Amino acid sequence: MIPTWQGFLFEDLPNRIFLGFRYLPGDHYTYASFMRQAQDGSGLLMRNLFASEPQSGVFILPLFWTVGKLAG
């Protein structure tokens, strides 16, 4: 918890948004979007919201789906 708490404390306002990722945080937004899709009830097949072209749900990621369901 110490690295996560430290990352949260050192973020500057008004941009104090810290998801707990200290390594390549831009890549982790995709994983957070997978969890959000599961939380919103979009089903087991998820899509990458950060892709440049439209796509249908093709990703099956049980870990992120489960975390999203438990968070909802």
N, CA, C and O atoms as a printed pandas DataFrame, in Angstrom:
     atom_number atom_name residue_name chain_id  residue_number  x_coord  y_coord  z_coord
0              1         N          MET        A               1    0.798   -1.200    0.000
1              2        CA          MET        A               1    0.000    0.000    0.000
2              3         C          MET        A               1    0.842    1.266    0.000
3              4         O          MET        A               1    0.368    2.315   -0.435
4              5         N          ILE        A               2    2.073    1.193    0.475
5              6        CA          ILE        A               2    2.884    2.407    0.575
6              7         C          ILE        A               2    3.136    3.033   -0.797
7              8         O          ILE        A               2    2.943    4.242   -0.927
8              9         N          PRO        A               3    3.556    2.287   -1.838
9             10        CA          PRO        A               3    3.745    2.930   -3.147
10            11         C          PRO        A               3    2.460    3.518   -3.715
11            12         O          PRO        A               3    2.490    4.575   -4.345
12            13         N          THR        A               4    1.340    2.849   -3.500
13            14        CA          THR        A               4    0.068    3.361   -3.998
14            15         C          THR        A               4   -0.317    4.641   -3.269
15            16         O          THR        A               4   -0.724    5.612   -3.908
16            17         N          TRP        A               5   -0.199    4.663   -1.965
17            18        CA          TRP        A               5   -0.524    5.838   -1.176
18            19         C          TRP        A               5    0.406    6.998   -1.525
19            20         O          TRP        A               5   -0.031    8.146   -1.610
20            21         N          GLN        A               6    1.693    6.693   -1.726
21            22        CA          GLN        A               6    2.660    7.725   -2.092
22            23         C          GLN        A               6    2.306    8.329   -3.454
23            24         O          GLN        A               6    2.381    9.546   -3.626
24            25         N          GLY        A               7    1.928    7.502   -4.407
25            26        CA          GLY        A               7    1.533    8.012   -5.719
26            27         C          GLY        A               7    0.315    8.901   -5.644
27            28         O          GLY        A               7    0.237    9.902   -6.357
28            29         N          PHE        A               8   -0.633    8.561   -4.803
29            30        CA          PHE        A               8   -1.826    9.386   -4.626
30            31         C          PHE        A               8   -1.473   10.729   -3.997
31            32         O          PHE        A               8   -1.973   11.765   -4.433
32            33         N          LEU        A               9   -0.621   10.721   -2.984
33            34        CA          LEU        A               9   -0.283   11.960   -2.277
34            35         C          LEU        A               9    0.523   12.926   -3.132
35            36         O          LEU        A               9    0.394   14.140   -2.973
36            37         N          PHE        A              10    1.354   12.413   -4.037
37            38        CA          PHE        A              10    2.221   13.290   -4.822
38            39         C          PHE        A              10    1.574   13.813   -6.095
39            40         O          PHE        A              10    2.193   14.596   -6.816
40            41         N          GLU        A              11    0.353   13.403   -6.390
41            42        CA          GLU        A              11   -0.359   13.969   -7.536
42            43         C          GLU        A              11   -0.792   15.389   -7.193
43            44         O          GLU        A              11   -1.203   15.666   -6.066
44            45         N          ASP        A              12   -0.698   16.286   -8.171
45            46        CA          ASP        A              12   -1.065   17.681   -7.944
46            47         C          ASP        A              12   -2.534   17.918   -8.253
47            48         O          ASP        A              12   -3.087   17.327   -9.180
48            49         N          LEU        A              13   -3.154   18.780   -7.477
49            50        CA          LEU        A              13   -4.525   19.202   -7.751
50            51         C          LEU        A              13   -4.512   20.186   -8.910
51            52         O          LEU        A              13   -3.528   20.918   -9.010
52            53         N          PRO        A              14   -5.468   20.282   -9.771
53            54        CA          PRO        A              14   -6.751   19.597   -9.756
54            55         C          PRO        A              14   -6.715   18.254  -10.465
55            56         O          PRO        A              14   -7.766   17.640  -10.649
56            57         N          ASN        A              15   -5.565   17.783  -10.864
57            58        CA          ASN        A              15   -5.462   16.535  -11.616
58            59         C          ASN        A              15   -5.146   15.356  -10.714
59            60         O          ASN        A              15   -4.410   14.461  -11.127
60            61         N          ARG        A              16   -5.666   15.322   -9.514
61            62        CA          ARG        A              16   -5.371   14.240   -8.593
62            63         C          ARG        A              16   -6.200   13.015   -8.967
63            64         O          ARG        A              16   -7.220   12.710   -8.350
64            65         N          ILE        A              17   -5.728   12.336   -9.986
65            66        CA          ILE        A              17   -6.355   11.099  -10.427
66            67         C          ILE        A              17   -5.253   10.058  -10.446
67            68         O          ILE        A              17   -4.357   10.121  -11.288
68            69         N          PHE        A              18   -5.304    9.132   -9.559
69            70        CA          PHE        A              18   -4.278    8.095   -9.473
70            71         C          PHE        A              18   -4.965    6.758   -9.331
71            72         O          PHE        A              18   -5.650    6.514   -8.338
72            73         N          LEU        A              19   -4.790    5.876  -10.322
73            74        CA          LEU        A              19   -5.445    4.574  -10.312
74            75         C          LEU        A              19   -4.636    3.503   -9.596
75            76         O          LEU        A              19   -5.087    2.362   -9.488
76            77         N          GLY        A              20   -3.450    3.847   -9.107
77            78        CA          GLY        A              20   -2.625    2.879   -8.410
78            79         C          GLY        A              20   -1.588    2.229   -9.306
79            80         O          GLY        A              20   -0.913    1.288   -8.887
80            81         N          PHE        A              21   -1.449    2.712  -10.525
81            82        CA          PHE        A              21   -0.469    2.150  -11.446
82            83         C          PHE        A              21    0.736    3.076  -11.508
83            84         O          PHE        A              21    0.599    4.253  -11.840
84            85         N          ARG        A              22    1.898    2.561  -11.196
85            86        CA          ARG        A              22    3.105    3.388  -11.230
86            87         C          ARG        A              22    3.938    3.111  -12.472
87            88         O          ARG        A              22    4.837    3.895  -12.774
88            89         N          TYR        A              23    3.686    2.044  -13.196
89            90        CA          TYR        A              23    4.475    1.678  -14.359
90            91         C          TYR        A              23    3.597    1.759  -15.597
91            92         O          TYR        A              23    2.592    1.054  -15.681
92            93         N          LEU        A              24    3.954    2.602  -16.559
93            94        CA          LEU        A              24    3.196    2.806  -17.799
94            95         C          LEU        A              24    1.700    3.042  -17.530
95            96         O          LEU        A              24    0.860    2.249  -17.955
96            97         N          PRO        A              25    1.379    4.107  -16.841
97            98        CA          PRO        A              25   -0.026    4.313  -16.474
98            99         C          PRO        A              25   -0.959    4.447  -17.672
99           100         O          PRO        A              25   -2.137    4.103  -17.569
100          101         N          GLY        A              26   -0.462    4.940  -18.806
101          102        CA          GLY        A              26   -1.311    5.066  -19.985
102          103         C          GLY        A              26   -1.831    3.737  -20.484
103          104         O          GLY        A              26   -2.958    3.659  -20.971
104          105         N          ASP        A              27   -1.032    2.687  -20.373
105          106        CA          ASP        A              27   -1.462    1.354  -20.799
106          107         C          ASP        A              27   -2.531    0.785  -19.875
107          108         O          ASP        A              27   -3.371   -0.004  -20.308
108          109         N          HIS        A              28   -2.505    1.170  -18.639
109          110        CA          HIS        A              28   -3.434    0.602  -17.671
110          111         C          HIS        A              28   -4.834    1.197  -17.775
111          112         O          HIS        A              28   -5.782    0.653  -17.207
112          113         N          TYR        A              29   -4.973    2.310  -18.496
113          114        CA          TYR        A              29   -6.308    2.869  -18.697
114          115         C          TYR        A              29   -7.179    1.886  -19.474
115          116         O          TYR        A              29   -8.391    1.831  -19.266
116          117         N          THR        A              30   -6.567    1.113  -20.367
117          118        CA          THR        A              30   -7.320    0.107  -21.107
118          119         C          THR        A              30   -7.869   -0.951  -20.157
119          120         O          THR        A              30   -9.030   -1.343  -20.270
120          121         N          TYR        A              31   -7.047   -1.413  -19.229
121          122        CA          TYR        A              31   -7.504   -2.416  -18.274
122          123         C          TYR        A              31   -8.587   -1.848  -17.360
123          124         O          TYR        A              31   -9.542   -2.543  -17.014
124          125         N          ALA        A              32   -8.433   -0.585  -16.973
125          126        CA          ALA        A              32   -9.469    0.049  -16.159
126          127         C          ALA        A              32  -10.770    0.166  -16.951
127          128         O          ALA        A              32  -11.854    0.050  -16.380
128          129         N          SER        A              33  -10.669    0.397  -18.268
129          130        CA          SER        A              33  -11.891    0.482  -19.079
130          131         C          SER        A              33  -12.553   -0.887  -19.203
131          132         O          SER        A              33  -13.779   -0.966  -19.285
132          133         N          PHE        A              34  -11.769   -1.967  -19.219
133          134        CA          PHE        A              34  -12.352   -3.314  -19.231
134          135         C          PHE        A              34  -13.153   -3.550  -17.940
135          136         O          PHE        A              34  -14.260   -4.087  -17.977
136          137         N          MET        A              35  -12.583   -3.144  -16.812
137          138        CA          MET        A              35  -13.295   -3.315  -15.543
138          139         C          MET        A              35  -14.557   -2.464  -15.514
139          140         O          MET        A              35  -15.583   -2.890  -14.984
140          141         N          ARG        A              36  -14.486   -1.269  -16.077
141          142        CA          ARG        A              36  -15.652   -0.390  -16.106
142          143         C          ARG        A              36  -16.757   -0.964  -16.991
143          144         O          ARG        A              36  -17.938   -0.849  -16.663
144          145         N          GLN        A              37  -16.375   -1.584  -18.117
145          146        CA          GLN        A              37  -17.364   -2.203  -18.991
146          147         C          GLN        A              37  -18.086   -3.339  -18.272
147          148         O          GLN        A              37  -19.300   -3.492  -18.406
148          149         N          ALA        A              38  -17.339   -4.133  -17.511
149          150        CA          ALA        A              38  -17.966   -5.214  -16.751
150          151         C          ALA        A              38  -18.874   -4.646  -15.670
151          152         O          ALA        A              38  -19.938   -5.199  -15.392
152          153         N          GLN        A              39  -18.458   -3.555  -15.068
153          154        CA          GLN        A              39  -19.255   -2.917  -14.020
154          155         C          GLN        A              39  -20.554   -2.364  -14.600
155          156         O          GLN        A              39  -21.596   -2.409  -13.947
156          157         N          ASP        A              40  -20.494   -1.844  -15.821
157          158        CA          ASP        A              40  -21.682   -1.281  -16.468
158          159         C          ASP        A              40  -22.597   -2.345  -17.057
159          160         O          ASP        A              40  -23.693   -2.031  -17.519
160          161         N          GLY        A              41  -22.157   -3.607  -17.046
161          162        CA          GLY        A              41  -23.006   -4.697  -17.512
162          163         C          GLY        A              41  -22.997   -4.911  -19.009
163          164         O          GLY        A              41  -24.014   -5.296  -19.584
164          165         N          SER        A              42  -21.858   -4.668  -19.655
165          166        CA          SER        A              42  -21.803   -4.825  -21.109
166          167         C          SER        A              42  -21.598   -6.271  -21.547
167          168         O          SER        A              42  -21.564   -6.531  -22.749
168          169         N          GLY        A              43  -21.462   -7.210  -20.636
169          170        CA          GLY        A              43  -21.304   -8.615  -20.996
170          171         C          GLY        A              43  -19.876   -9.095  -20.864
171          172         O          GLY        A              43  -18.988   -8.342  -20.464
172          173         N          LEU        A              44  -19.662  -10.357  -21.205
173          174        CA          LEU        A              44  -18.342  -10.973  -21.060
174          175         C          LEU        A              44  -17.370  -10.535  -22.149
175          176         O          LEU        A              44  -16.168  -10.446  -21.902
176          177         N          LEU        A              45  -17.872  -10.264  -23.344
177          178        CA          LEU        A              45  -17.007   -9.814  -24.435
178          179         C          LEU        A              45  -16.801   -8.309  -24.334
179          180         O          LEU        A              45  -17.754   -7.533  -24.402
180          181         N          MET        A              46  -15.552   -7.912  -24.171
181          182        CA          MET        A              46  -15.239   -6.495  -23.985
182          183         C          MET        A              46  -14.485   -5.967  -25.195
183          184         O          MET        A              46  -13.907   -6.735  -25.964
184          185         N          ARG        A              47  -14.496   -4.645  -25.355
185          186        CA          ARG        A              47  -13.791   -4.020  -26.469
186          187         C          ARG        A              47  -12.807   -2.993  -25.936
187          188         O          ARG        A              47  -12.975   -2.461  -24.839
188          189         N          ASN        A              48  -11.787   -2.724  -26.723
189          190        CA          ASN        A              48  -10.781   -1.739  -26.360
190          191         C          ASN        A              48  -11.310   -0.363  -26.729
191          192         O          ASN        A              48  -11.401   -0.034  -27.912
192          193         N          LEU        A              49  -11.653    0.432  -25.755
193          194        CA          LEU        A              49  -12.218    1.753  -26.004
194          195         C          LEU        A              49  -11.187    2.746  -26.496
195          196         O          LEU        A              49  -11.549    3.834  -26.943
196          197         N          PHE        A              50   -9.921    2.404  -26.426
197          198        CA          PHE        A              50   -8.861    3.315  -26.837
198          199         C          PHE        A              50   -8.314    2.995  -28.229
199          200         O          PHE        A              50   -7.314    3.583  -28.642
200          201         N          ALA        A              51   -8.945    2.082  -28.952
201          202        CA          ALA        A              51   -8.536    1.767  -30.323
202          203         C          ALA        A              51   -8.994    2.884  -31.252
203          204         O          ALA        A              51   -9.994    3.550  -30.982
204          205         N          SER        A              52   -8.277    3.085  -32.327
205          206        CA          SER        A              52   -8.613    4.180  -33.239
206          207         C          SER        A              52   -9.770    3.846  -34.174
207          208         O          SER        A              52  -10.398    4.759  -34.711
208          209         N          GLU        A              53  -10.068    2.568  -34.384
209          210        CA          GLU        A              53  -11.184    2.195  -35.247
210          211         C          GLU        A              53  -12.261    1.482  -34.433
211          212         O          GLU        A              53  -11.957    0.855  -33.418
212          213         N          PRO        A              54  -13.511    1.572  -34.870
213          214        CA          PRO        A              54  -14.584    0.898  -34.139
214          215         C          PRO        A              54  -14.399   -0.618  -34.154
215          216         O          PRO        A              54  -13.857   -1.178  -35.107
216          217         N          GLN        A              55  -14.848   -1.264  -33.105
217          218        CA          GLN        A              55  -14.702   -2.708  -33.016
218          219         C          GLN        A              55  -15.815   -3.285  -32.165
219          220         O          GLN        A              55  -16.417   -2.598  -31.340
220          221         N          SER        A              56  -16.066   -4.538  -32.381
221          222        CA          SER        A              56  -17.028   -5.235  -31.537
222          223         C          SER        A              56  -16.263   -5.884  -30.389
223          224         O          SER        A              56  -15.033   -5.938  -30.410
224          225         N          GLY        A              57  -16.982   -6.371  -29.399
225          226        CA          GLY        A              57  -16.333   -6.989  -28.254
226          227         C          GLY        A              57  -15.650   -8.294  -28.631
227          228         O          GLY        A              57  -16.308   -9.232  -29.081
228          229         N          VAL        A              58  -14.350   -8.360  -28.453
229          230        CA          VAL        A              58  -13.589   -9.562  -28.799
230          231         C          VAL        A              58  -12.712  -10.050  -27.647
231          232         O          VAL        A              58  -12.173  -11.155  -27.710
232          233         N          PHE        A              59  -12.566   -9.252  -26.610
233          234        CA          PHE        A              59  -11.680   -9.618  -25.514
234          235         C          PHE        A              59  -12.453  -10.333  -24.414
235          236         O          PHE        A              59  -13.504   -9.867  -23.974
236          237         N          ILE        A              60  -11.923  -11.465  -23.977
237          238        CA          ILE        A              60  -12.460  -12.174  -22.817
238          239         C          ILE        A              60  -11.355  -12.179  -21.771
239          240         O          ILE        A              60  -10.372  -12.911  -21.888
240          241         N          LEU        A              61  -11.531  -11.356  -20.756
241          242        CA          LEU        A              61  -10.531  -11.211  -19.700
242          243         C          LEU        A              61  -11.205  -11.481  -18.357
243          244         O          LEU        A              61  -11.734  -10.563  -17.730
244          245         N          PRO        A              62  -11.185  -12.743  -17.914
245          246        CA          PRO        A              62  -11.934  -13.118  -16.705
246          247         C          PRO        A              62  -11.536  -12.340  -15.453
247          248         O          PRO        A              62  -12.396  -12.020  -14.633
248          249         N          LEU        A              63  -10.248  -12.031  -15.291
249          250        CA          LEU        A              63   -9.817  -11.307  -14.093
250          251         C          LEU        A              63  -10.441   -9.918  -14.049
251          252         O          LEU        A              63  -11.032   -9.538  -13.038
252          253         N          PHE        A              64  -10.318   -9.157  -15.133
253          254        CA          PHE        A              64  -10.837   -7.796  -15.144
254          255         C          PHE        A              64  -12.366   -7.792  -15.138
255          256         O          PHE        A              64  -12.978   -6.884  -14.575
256          257         N          TRP        A              65  -12.981   -8.787  -15.752
257          258        CA          TRP        A              65  -14.432   -8.899  -15.732
258          259         C          TRP        A              65  -14.920   -9.146  -14.299
259          260         O          TRP        A              65  -15.894   -8.539  -13.854
260          261         N          THR        A              66  -14.229  -10.051  -13.580
261          262        CA          THR        A              66  -14.609  -10.371  -12.203
262          263         C          THR        A              66  -14.424   -9.163  -11.292
263          264         O          THR        A              66  -15.292   -8.861  -10.473
264          265         N          VAL        A              67  -13.290   -8.471  -11.434
265          266        CA          VAL        A              67  -13.052   -7.292  -10.602
266          267         C          VAL        A              67  -14.103   -6.227  -10.874
267          268         O          VAL        A              67  -14.586   -5.585   -9.941
268          269         N          GLY        A              68  -14.462   -6.031  -12.138
269          270        CA          GLY        A              68  -15.488   -5.059  -12.480
270          271         C          GLY        A              68  -16.846   -5.432  -11.919
271          272         O          GLY        A              68  -17.575   -4.568  -11.432
272          273         N          LYS        A              69  -17.196   -6.709  -11.982
273          274        CA          LYS        A              69  -18.472   -7.154  -11.431
274          275         C          LYS        A              69  -18.515   -6.985   -9.906
275          276         O          LYS        A              69  -19.532   -6.565   -9.354
276          277         N          LEU        A              70  -17.413   -7.312   -9.235
277          278        CA          LEU        A              70  -17.379   -7.164   -7.783
278          279         C          LEU        A              70  -17.411   -5.691   -7.370
279          280         O          LEU        A              70  -17.939   -5.357   -6.310
280          281         N          ALA        A              71  -16.853   -4.818   -8.196
281          282        CA          ALA        A              71  -16.857   -3.388   -7.882
282          283         C          ALA        A              71  -18.225   -2.766   -8.104
283          284         O          ALA        A              71  -18.546   -1.745   -7.496
284          285         N          GLY        A              72  -19.037   -3.371   -8.972
285          286        CA          GLY        A              72  -20.352   -2.798   -9.289
286          287         C          GLY        A              72  -21.333   -3.119   -8.273
287          288         O          GLY        A              72  -22.490   -2.715   -8.383
